[in-house]
Amino acid sequence: MDTKTTIGLLIGFAISTGLFGWRGARPFNIQKGPRLIPWRPMMVASATAAIVLLVHLVNLLGITTGR
């Protein structure tokens, strides 16, 4: 991937991490019933993807992060 695609995906995953975290932190409403979307695992998955993309962006900029 090139730099523009990486930055775009990184921003998208960072926004989705914040949105999923906000939705997962909302209090449980007994009247509406159980939550059907697992917000917290989705937040963790998008945060992991954002971290991977951040490392990829740093590697694209010329800094070696591994072997």
C-alpha positions as CSV (number, residue, x, y, z in Angstrom):
1,M,0.0,0.0,0.0
2,D,1.1,3.5,-0.6
3,T,1.2,6.3,2.0
4,K,-2.1,7.9,1.1
5,T,-4.0,4.7,1.4
6,T,-2.3,3.9,4.7
7,I,-3.1,7.3,6.2
8,G,-6.7,7.1,5.0
9,L,-7.2,3.6,6.5
10,L,-5.5,4.7,9.7
11,I,-7.8,7.7,10.1
12,G,-10.8,5.5,9.4
13,F,-9.8,2.8,11.9
14,A,-9.0,5.5,14.5
15,I,-12.5,7.1,14.1
16,S,-14.2,3.7,14.2
17,T,-12.2,2.8,17.4
18,G,-13.6,5.9,19.0
19,L,-17.1,5.3,17.8
20,F,-17.1,1.7,19.0
21,G,-15.6,2.7,22.3
22,W,-18.3,5.3,22.8
23,R,-21.1,2.8,21.9
24,G,-19.6,0.1,24.1
25,A,-19.4,2.4,27.1
26,R,-23.1,3.4,27.0
27,P,-25.1,2.1,29.9
28,F,-27.2,-1.1,29.5
29,N,-30.9,-0.4,29.0
30,I,-33.2,-3.1,30.3
31,Q,-36.2,-2.0,28.3
32,K,-34.4,-2.3,25.0
33,G,-33.1,-5.8,25.8
34,P,-29.6,-7.2,25.1
35,R,-27.1,-5.6,22.9
36,L,-26.9,-7.5,19.6
37,I,-23.6,-5.9,18.4
38,P,-20.4,-6.7,20.4
39,W,-19.0,-3.1,20.5
40,R,-16.0,-3.8,22.7
41,P,-14.5,-6.6,20.6
42,M,-15.0,-4.5,17.5
43,M,-13.2,-1.6,19.3
44,V,-10.3,-3.9,20.1
45,A,-10.1,-5.2,16.5
46,S,-10.2,-1.7,15.0
47,A,-7.6,-0.5,17.5
48,T,-5.3,-3.4,16.6
49,A,-5.7,-2.6,12.9
50,A,-4.9,1.1,13.6
51,I,-1.7,0.1,15.4
52,V,-0.6,-2.2,12.6
53,L,-1.3,0.6,10.1
54,L,0.6,3.0,12.2
55,V,3.7,0.7,12.2
56,H,3.3,0.2,8.5
57,L,3.2,4.0,8.0
58,V,6.4,4.4,10.1
59,N,8.0,1.8,8.0
60,L,7.0,3.6,4.8
61,L,8.6,6.7,6.1
62,G,11.9,4.9,6.4
63,I,12.2,4.0,10.0
64,T,12.9,0.3,10.6
65,T,10.8,-1.2,13.4
66,G,11.8,-4.9,13.1
67,R,14.3,-7.3,11.6
